[in-house]
Amino acid sequence: MADNYYSFRNLKFLTHELFKLSELNRFERYKEYDDEAILMALDAARQIGDRLLFPIYEEMDRKKAYYDKGTVFVHPQIKTIMRSLSAGGWIAAADDYEYEGQQMPLSLLNAGLYTFYAANANAAPYAFLTQGAANLIRTFGSEELQKTFVPKMYAGEWQGTMAMTEPQAGSSLSDLTTSATPTAEGHYKIKGQKIYISGGDHNAVDNVVHLLLARIEGEALGTRTISLFVVPKKRIENGELVSNDVNTAGIFGKMGQKGYVAATLMYGEQDDCHGYLVGEPNRGLPYMFQMMNEARIGTGLMATGTATAAYYAALQYANERSQGRPPSNKDVNLAQIPIIEHADVKRMLLFQKSVTEGSLSLLMQLSLWADIEREATGDEKEKAGQLLELLTPIAKTFPSEYGTQAVSASMQTMGGAGYCDDFPVEQYYRDIRVNAIYEGTTGIQGMDLLGRKVTAHNGKSMRLLMEEIHSTIDAAQQVEGLQAYANKMIEGVKSLHQCTMHQMQNAMNEKAEVFLSDATLYLEYFSLVTISWQLLKQAVVAQKVVNQEDKHHDFEFYKGKVYAMQYFLNYELPKTRGLHDRLMSKDTMTVDMEAAFIN
Ligand SMILES: Cc1cc2nc3c(=O)[nH]c(=O)nc-3n(C[C@H](O)[C@H](O)[C@H](O)COP(=O)(O)OP(=O)(O)OC[C@H]3O[C@@H](n4cnc5c(N)ncnc54)[C@H](O)[C@@H]3O)c2cc1C
């Protein structure tokens, strides 16, 4: 069943063979997590996905969430799903044992999360958004806030949200105007409007806890004057839940993820909305970045999960559908062949396989660094932290952008059947699209990568990444059959380095508009090299198995891994040449051209 929407075998390859998550048990925090415990957790995740999430995926689209007279109605199973993910320990998983958590490494948690998203990226986000919000309170909130809100959120009884966006402040959070007025009682009075708030209100929970950005009255506009508040839909008074003057004006009609609500919320229309400050005033944005960075990895996982599910649907179809004959023998007396035998269909499937397996690998790599950063000390901690920071925009964007292309290829693989709603791929196509928009658009991620991450720590993060990639290249050069690909990788890294140097010169010599004008293309370029590296890293393990004289019982799996890498380095990595030309060019037309010429 599970292998209908993802490959358990592939996940185990990543957790047990490539990243060897059990080696994290050298840290006291993770000492319970040996190979067997990790496998058990993945198996438990698979059962929840199979039993609860996957069966209602299509239904959540057909019977979408709706708003009626002030109430938001979601699929009736969401309540059970929230409670079951909590009972299975998944919402609190990463927290300490003493807070009902399981001290689960993020790398394992995210492996599980990927399977939930592959099963149903309309249902699972309710729980994992709650997890992120609770984690934010746990990290920066007072003990009282933690005691009041976190247990109910971990129980899946209260929804958590991330309430940032306003009509005039989307990408530009420095323009947000929701206000917070201090009161003598210690709380703040919140007033303002938030839009597109995921999980913002619904009937599967008893309360909604907004982690909301607002500006304390009297503070000037800008990013350094934003504070973070806990603003519940219902506050507690004398032990009872009472209205906190948070009203839902409606929900958005969306292209995809129709079962996952995005709401417009009005705070303090009756001047009675209480907000509780988290941490210190004016530190809201740096605090929120903890949740945003986690959410960016989460978005990458969601996109990868959706693209994976579409890939397996297309793969199954390509095996079952017969059409046409080999170009060299079109005798109509011969039976038609399965479409998977056609080279062009194999190409489309290899694209989907390499994009999804490369994305998942990168996301696991980052999650592992997050675990190491949390527990290690000294240079090891610093290195893991810097690499995680550098590659987060890529881990969010590549799966979202190339994942969308991959689902388009899934649809193309299936022809008319892919386009029609008897099959799930048209839904995957609609559902995946938002990932490149929320949690910071692709354009914003590009500017983050080029304008901040690449130059951070005096370029040390980049040097650390180059060392990592070169160590994979060295390993590949030792494996028979991989030398040619190691050489392609050397070329790729060299040209990325040259292009990066050129960008750094632009940063010094040109105005910021020119420097950042093609940041999105730079992000794509960087992503193609990064994903090639991850696929080569997988191929180093796989090719060694392939080279063994006695054929491994899983020979096809390992050989398939090598083919995915070969495809990506032969077909996708060369696209960096065009990007290289553009990025090295002195032409500045998009900066110079007046908007009037495209109006
Ligand atoms: C379904 C859905 C769910 C969401 N969930 C949440 C949520 O839970 N919480 C929350 O707070 N928000 C949420 N959002 C909001 C989301 O984060 C924003 O939509 C996103 O950040 C982009 O903001 P915007 O829509 O205002 O687009 P805009 O900021 O108007 O951007 C439009 C275009 O202009 C580009 N652009 C903008 N500024 C610049 C710039 N300075 N330089 C170059 N290009 C630029 C963008 O890249 C984009 O291509 C959600 C959105 C959707 C659609």
The ligand as a Gaussian input file, in Angstrom:
#p B3LYP/6-31G(d) Opt

LIG

0 1
 C       -2.324000      29.181000       0.470000
 C       -1.480000      30.142000       1.226000
 C       -1.189000      29.907000       2.571000
 C       -0.442000      30.825000       3.288000
 N       -0.214000      30.612000       4.630000
 C        0.346000      31.616000       5.366000
 C        0.442000      31.517000       6.793000
 O        0.090000      30.505000       7.378000
 N        0.925000      32.565000       7.479000
 C        1.342000      33.710000       6.872000
 O        1.753000      34.636000       7.551000
 N        1.294000      33.831000       5.522000
 C        0.811000      32.810000       4.767000
 N        0.732000      32.928000       3.403000
 C        1.227000      34.140000       2.769000
 C        2.485000      33.908000       1.976000
 O        3.577000      33.721000       2.820000
 C        2.625000      35.086000       1.022000
 O        1.620000      34.929000       0.041000
 C        3.986000      35.181000       0.372000
 O        4.976000      35.479000       1.329000
 C        4.040000      36.245000      -0.724000
 O        3.440000      37.429000      -0.331000
 P        2.337000      38.077000      -1.276000
 O        1.315000      37.058000      -1.576000
 O        1.881000      39.328000      -0.635000
 O        3.084000      38.381000      -2.605000
 P        3.944000      39.689000      -2.915000
 O        4.839000      39.975000      -1.761000
 O        3.043000      40.746000      -3.382000
 O        4.833000      39.165000      -4.116000
 C        4.357000      39.073000      -5.464000
 C        5.556000      38.839000      -6.383000
 O        6.478000      39.911000      -6.266000
 C        7.762000      39.432000      -5.912000
 N        8.395000      40.364000      -4.982000
 C        7.871000      40.883000      -3.861000
 N        8.758000      41.673000      -3.266000
 C        9.866000      41.671000      -4.012000
 C       11.155000      42.280000      -3.917000
 N       11.474000      43.084000      -2.906000
 N       12.060000      42.032000      -4.893000
 C       11.776000      41.215000      -5.911000
 N       10.588000      40.597000      -6.055000
 C        9.633000      40.818000      -5.121000
 C        7.523000      38.083000      -5.250000
 O        8.661000      37.229000      -5.345000
 C        6.334000      37.569000      -6.041000
 O        6.779000      36.953000      -7.210000
 C        0.041000      31.973000       2.657000
 C       -0.209000      32.185000       1.293000
 C       -0.961000      31.283000       0.592000
 C       -1.229000      31.542000      -0.862000

